[in-house]
């Protein structure tokens, strides 16, 4: 099963991390570093046991590959697959004229490249690479001219035909209602229940609204 998600018409601000997001990411990195420093030394048997438990828990790994223009290609792999399976999948989705071009899959920040030519990467499965149960990998072509974000992702037309838009970002700017206002609304609703039933506004306007169907392509 695979899925392609287009960048749609989302504003650039959607992809720019906020101050709170940057602080949270930094704090997460600090926690990871502290855990590594303070963690007890583990024997090879302990590490193998933990790895086996992870593979049993997460049998599949979902990988989403993001192109320079923010188009994203997604597929679920067995967690025992190696990174070369992800490369083969991405290459199979490229246009015929683009298949010969080399590319690198990586994560950032900090940048960590997953090259098939790297023995420390190619011999490990997706679970051992800490990509399970799901991860986002960025794609960069070796030819820098192909990384222009204004260029459309060089995917097969039949692949692009199955694209679906990203969901709209949540609005975090809305001010939550005060608790006293919520209590008043609750009290009003209770009083209405004891008297005459009122037709909800959405039911009155139902005939004026059009139905919208949302679906996904898998």
Rosetta blueprint (number, residue, H / E / L):
1 X L
2 X E
3 X E
4 X E
5 X E
6 X E
7 X L
8 X L
9 X L
10 X L
11 X L
12 X H
13 X H
14 X H
15 X H
16 X L
17 X L
18 X L
19 X H
20 X H
21 X H
22 X H
23 X H
24 X H
25 X H
26 X H
27 X H
28 X H
29 X H
30 X H
31 X H
32 X H
33 X H
34 X H
35 X H
36 X H
37 X H
38 X H
39 X L
40 X L
41 X L
42 X L
43 X L
44 X H
45 X H
46 X H
47 X H
48 X H
49 X H
50 X H
51 X H
52 X H
53 X H
54 X H
55 X H
56 X H
57 X H
58 X L
59 X L
60 X E
61 X E
62 X E
63 X E
64 X E
65 X E
66 X E
67 X L
68 X L
69 X L
70 X L
71 X L
72 X E
73 X E
74 X E
75 X E
76 X E
77 X E
78 X E
79 X L
80 X L
81 X L
82 X E
83 X H
84 X H
85 X H
86 X H
87 X H
88 X H
89 X H
90 X H
91 X H
92 X H
93 X H
94 X E
95 X L
96 X L
97 X L
98 X L
99 X L
100 X L
101 X L
102 X L
103 X E
104 X E
105 X E
106 X E
107 X E
108 X L
109 X L
110 X L
111 X L
112 X E
113 X E
114 X E
115 X L
116 X L
117 X L
118 X L
119 X H
120 X H
121 X H
122 X H
123 X L
124 X L
125 X E
126 X L
127 X L
128 X L
129 X L
130 X L
131 X L
132 X L
133 X L
134 X E
135 X E
136 X E
137 X E
138 X E
139 X E
140 X E
141 X E
142 X L
143 X L
144 X H
145 X H
146 X H
147 X H
148 X L
149 X L
150 X L
151 X L
152 X L
153 X L
154 X L
155 X E
156 X L
157 X H
158 X H
159 X H
160 X H
161 X L
162 X L
163 X E
164 X E
165 X E
166 X L
167 X L
168 X L
169 X L
170 X L
171 X L
172 X L
173 X L
174 X L
175 X L
176 X L
177 X L
178 X L
179 X H
180 X H
181 X H
182 X H
183 X H
184 X H
185 X H
186 X H
187 X H
188 X H
189 X H
190 X H
191 X H
192 X H
193 X H
194 X H
195 X L
196 X L
197 X L
198 X L
199 X L
200 X L
201 X H
202 X H
203 X H
204 X H
205 X L
206 X H
207 X H
208 X H
209 X L
210 X L
211 X L
212 X L
213 X L
214 X L
215 X L
216 X L
217 X L
218 X L
